[in-house]
Amino acid sequence: MKKIKYFYNTHTLRYEKLVTPLRVKLLRLFGFLSGLLVASAIVIYLYLRFFPQPTDIEYRRKYELLKDNYNQVNDKVKVLQQQMSALEKRDNDVYRSIFEANPLPDSARAKLIEQHKEIEKIKEMDEFELGKDITNQLNNISARVVFQQKSYDNISVLIKTQDVKLASIPAIQPVSNKQLNRIASGYGMRIDPVYGTPKMHKGLDFTAPQGTPIYATGNGVVITAGASGNGFGNHVVINHGYGYETLYGHMFRIKARVGQRIKRGEVIGWVGSTGKSTGPHCHYEVHINGQEVDPVYFFYNDLNAEQYDRLLKLAANGSAKSFD
């Protein structure tokens, strides 16, 4: 049975029944429910904070394991990146420079992976993002490995063809000159023996008795053999490949034929004085990509260091007048 409460009314001077207004009842109910919700939230938070569920424990364990695995893989990736960088540097700075090949541009290789603060990145990644990041890095390294392998394959071809190139580049004197006394006129401005005016002398003049053998200074193919009215009389031009050509002028007689493959040291003709010449000699020129260069720098194959130094001085101090 509900207990009835009374209060003493001082105005009426009598006891009256206590009646609670509906508004007060609703406010009390609202306050009770609010307190209950707040208390429930606090209890739930404390429970989840200090008493994790089995599924949470399993997820946390997997996350920690995944993070450890990622760190290990990431360390391996960094090691591979360092090794690839070393290989690429060796490729550009060593192997390709040996064979006079241009270094590979950085744009040709896969770009390096941007450096990140891995610990901070891990905290913001879920399992999918971690796996995707590892995959991207490994794919990057794989692409670089494939490209580097192609580069080394190219270098292998250079190695195989290097002997051919070295045998083709002019490297000996065109006439026998053991005493180093046959260079009469060097490369540079000289007095024309016919017109008496200064003229650029684009080769070396080797004096020798008529009939002295003239030798090919490198392997190649004969592209000119005969007189063509250019002042060199009977002359031979050999294409050595790799941009190199040599010219041998004023021959008494030519042995080589157009289209013939010539070996270094092979006789291609004999010294004479045909064409615009004032005496028996061999006018010798070296061209690189169509440009005449000083032939004295291409005698390193049949001279020691002392002889080569002496020959350089003789060529520089030769006669001011050329033979042609």
ROTORVEX-864816 format. One record per residue (C-alpha): residue number from 1; residue in three letters; x, y, z. Coordinates in steps of 0.5 Angstrom, whole numbers, plus 500, padded with zeros to 3 digits. Layout:
REM ROTORVEX-864816
NUM;ALA;X;Y;Z
...
***
This chain:
REM ROTORVEX-864816
1;MET;500;500;500
2;LYS;503;507;498
3;LYS;505;511;504
4;ILE;501;518;504
5;LYS;505;524;506
6;TYR;502;530;509
7;PHE;505;537;511
8;TYR;503;543;515
9;ASN;500;549;511
10;THR;502;555;515
11;HIS;497;559;512
12;THR;491;555;513
13;LEU;493;552;520
14;ARG;492;545;518
15;TYR;495;539;515
16;GLU;494;538;508
17;LYS;496;532;503
18;LEU;503;533;500
19;VAL;502;532;492
20;THR;508;532;487
21;PRO;507;536;481
22;LEU;508;532;474
23;ARG;514;537;472
24;VAL;518;535;478
25;LYS;517;528;477
26;LEU;519;528;470
27;LEU;525;532;472
28;ARG;527;527;477
29;LEU;526;521;472
30;PHE;530;525;467
31;GLY;536;526;472
32;PHE;536;519;474
33;LEU;536;516;467
34;SER;542;521;465
35;GLY;546;519;471
36;LEU;545;511;469
37;LEU;547;513;462
38;VAL;553;516;465
39;ALA;555;511;470
40;SER;554;505;464
41;ALA;559;509;460
42;ILE;564;509;465
43;VAL;563;502;467
44;ILE;563;500;460
45;TYR;570;504;458
46;LEU;573;501;464
47;TYR;571;494;462
48;LEU;574;495;455
49;ARG;580;498;458
50;PHE;582;494;463
51;PHE;578;487;461
52;PRO;579;486;453
53;GLN;575;482;449
54;PRO;578;475;447
55;THR;577;478;439
56;ASP;581;484;441
57;ILE;587;480;444
58;GLU;587;476;438
59;TYR;587;482;433
60;ARG;593;486;438
61;ARG;597;480;437
62;LYS;596;479;430
63;TYR;598;487;429
64;GLU;604;486;433
65;LEU;606;480;429
66;LEU;605;483;423
67;LYS;609;490;425
68;ASP;615;485;427
69;ASN;615;482;420
70;TYR;614;488;416
71;ASN;620;491;420
72;GLN;624;485;418
73;VAL;622;485;411
74;ASN;623;493;411
75;ASP;630;492;413
76;LYS;631;487;408
77;VAL;629;492;403
78;LYS;633;497;405
79;VAL;639;492;404
80;LEU;637;490;397
81;GLN;636;498;395
82;GLN;643;499;398
83;GLN;646;493;394
84;MET;642;495;388
85;SER;645;502;388
86;ALA;652;500;389
87;LEU;651;495;383
88;GLU;648;501;379
89;LYS;654;506;381
90;ARG;659;501;379
91;ASP;656;500;372
92;ASN;656;507;371
93;ASP;663;509;374
94;VAL;667;503;372
95;TYR;664;498;367
96;ARG;661;503;362
97;SER;667;508;363
98;ILE;672;502;361
99;PHE;668;501;355
100;GLU;667;508;353
101;ALA;660;507;354
102;ASN;655;513;356
103;PRO;652;512;363
104;LEU;645;510;364
105;PRO;641;516;366
106;ASP;637;515;372
107;SER;630;516;369
108;ALA;632;510;365
109;ARG;632;506;372
110;ALA;626;505;376
111;LYS;626;511;381
112;LEU;628;510;388
113;ILE;623;509;393
114;GLU;621;515;397
115;GLN;624;515;404
116;HIS;619;515;410
117;LYS;619;514;417
118;GLU;617;507;418
119;ILE;615;507;425
120;GLU;610;513;424
121;LYS;607;510;418
122;ILE;606;503;421
123;LYS;602;506;426
124;GLU;597;509;421
125;MET;597;503;416
126;ASP;592;497;417
127;GLU;594;490;414
128;PHE;592;491;407
129;GLU;596;498;407
130;LEU;602;495;410
131;GLY;602;489;405
132;LYS;601;494;399
133;ASP;607;498;401
134;ILE;611;492;402
135;THR;609;489;395
136;ASN;610;496;392
137;GLN;618;496;394
138;LEU;619;489;392
139;ASN;616;490;385
140;ASN;621;497;385
141;ILE;627;493;386
142;SER;625;487;382
143;ALA;624;492;376
144;ARG;631;495;378
145;VAL;634;488;378
146;VAL;631;486;371
147;PHE;634;493;368
148;GLN;641;492;371
149;GLN;641;485;368
150;LYS;640;488;361
151;SER;645;493;363
152;TYR;650;487;364
153;ASP;648;483;358
154;ASN;650;489;354
155;ILE;656;490;358
156;SER;658;483;356
157;VAL;657;484;349
158;LEU;662;490;349
159;ILE;667;485;353
160;LYS;666;481;347
161;THR;667;486;342
162;GLN;672;490;345
163;ASP;678;486;342
164;VAL;675;487;335
165;LYS;675;495;337
166;LEU;682;495;340
167;ALA;684;492;334
168;SER;681;497;329
169;ILE;683;503;332
170;PRO;690;506;329
171;ALA;695;504;334
172;ILE;702;504;330
173;GLN;706;508;325
174;PRO;705;507;318
175;VAL;712;506;316
176;SER;718;502;319
177;ASN;721;508;324
178;LYS;725;504;329
179;GLN;730;510;329
180;LEU;725;515;330
181;ASN;728;519;325
182;ARG;723;519;319
183;ILE;718;524;321
184;ALA;719;530;317
185;SER;713;535;318
186;GLY;708;534;324
187;TYR;701;536;324
188;GLY;699;544;324
189;MET;700;550;321
190;ARG;706;549;316
191;ILE;709;552;309
192;ASP;706;549;303
193;PRO;712;547;299
194;VAL;709;549;292
195;TYR;706;556;294
196;GLY;710;558;300
197;THR;704;560;304
198;PRO;702;558;311
199;LYS;697;552;310
200;MET;694;547;315
201;HIS;698;541;315
202;LYS;693;535;317
203;GLY;697;529;318
204;LEU;704;527;319
205;ASP;710;526;313
206;PHE;714;520;314
207;THR;720;521;309
208;ALA;723;514;307
209;PRO;726;511;300
210;GLN;721;510;294
211;GLY;719;503;295
212;THR;719;502;303
213;PRO;713;498;305
214;ILE;707;502;308
215;TYR;703;498;313
216;ALA;695;499;315
217;THR;695;502;322
218;GLY;689;498;324
219;ASN;684;493;322
220;GLY;679;495;317
221;VAL;676;496;310
222;VAL;679;499;304
223;ILE;674;505;301
224;THR;679;508;297
225;ALA;685;506;293
226;GLY;688;510;287
227;ALA;689;517;285
228;SER;683;522;285
229;GLY;686;529;284
230;ASN;686;531;291
231;GLY;693;532;291
232;PHE;695;526;295
233;GLY;696;522;288
234;ASN;696;514;289
235;HIS;693;514;296
236;VAL;689;509;300
237;VAL;683;510;305
238;ILE;681;505;310
239;ASN;675;505;314
240;HIS;676;502;321
241;GLY;669;503;324
242;TYR;667;506;331
243;GLY;668;513;327
244;TYR;676;512;325
245;GLU;679;513;318
246;THR;686;513;316
247;LEU;689;516;309
248;TYR;696;514;306
249;GLY;698;519;301
250;HIS;703;519;295
251;MET;704;512;294
252;PHE;709;509;289
253;ARG;704;503;288
254;ILE;698;501;291
255;LYS;697;494;293
256;ALA;690;494;297
257;ARG;684;494;293
258;VAL;677;497;295
259;GLY;673;493;299
260;GLN;678;489;302
261;ARG;679;487;309
262;ILE;685;489;312
263;LYS;689;487;318
264;ARG;694;492;322
265;GLY;701;491;320
266;GLU;699;489;313
267;VAL;702;492;307
268;ILE;697;496;303
269;GLY;702;500;298
270;TRP;709;503;298
271;VAL;712;510;299
272;GLY;713;514;293
273;SER;712;521;291
274;THR;706;522;287
275;GLY;701;527;287
276;LYS;703;534;290
277;SER;709;532;293
278;THR;716;534;293
279;GLY;720;528;295
280;PRO;718;521;297
281;HIS;714;520;303
282;CYS;708;518;306
283;HIS;703;523;308
284;TYR;699;520;314
285;GLU;692;522;317
286;VAL;687;520;322
287;HIS;680;522;322
288;ILE;675;521;328
289;ASN;668;522;325
290;GLY;670;526;319
291;GLN;675;530;323
292;GLU;682;530;322
293;VAL;686;529;329
294;ASP;694;529;330
295;PRO;696;522;328
296;VAL;702;522;333
297;TYR;697;520;339
298;PHE;696;514;335
299;PHE;703;510;336
300;TYR;702;507;343
301;ASN;702;500;340
302;ASP;709;500;338
303;LEU;713;504;342
304;ASN;715;504;349
305;ALA;714;510;354
306;GLU;721;513;353
307;GLN;720;513;345
308;TYR;713;515;345
309;ASP;715;522;349
310;ARG;721;523;344
311;LEU;717;522;338
312;LEU;712;527;341
313;LYS;718;532;341
314;LEU;720;530;334
315;ALA;713;531;331
316;ALA;712;538;335
317;ASN;719;540;333
318;GLY;719;538;325
319;SER;720;542;319
320;ALA;716;548;318
321;LYS;715;546;311
322;SER;711;540;309
323;PHE;713;535;303
324;ASP;706;536;300
***
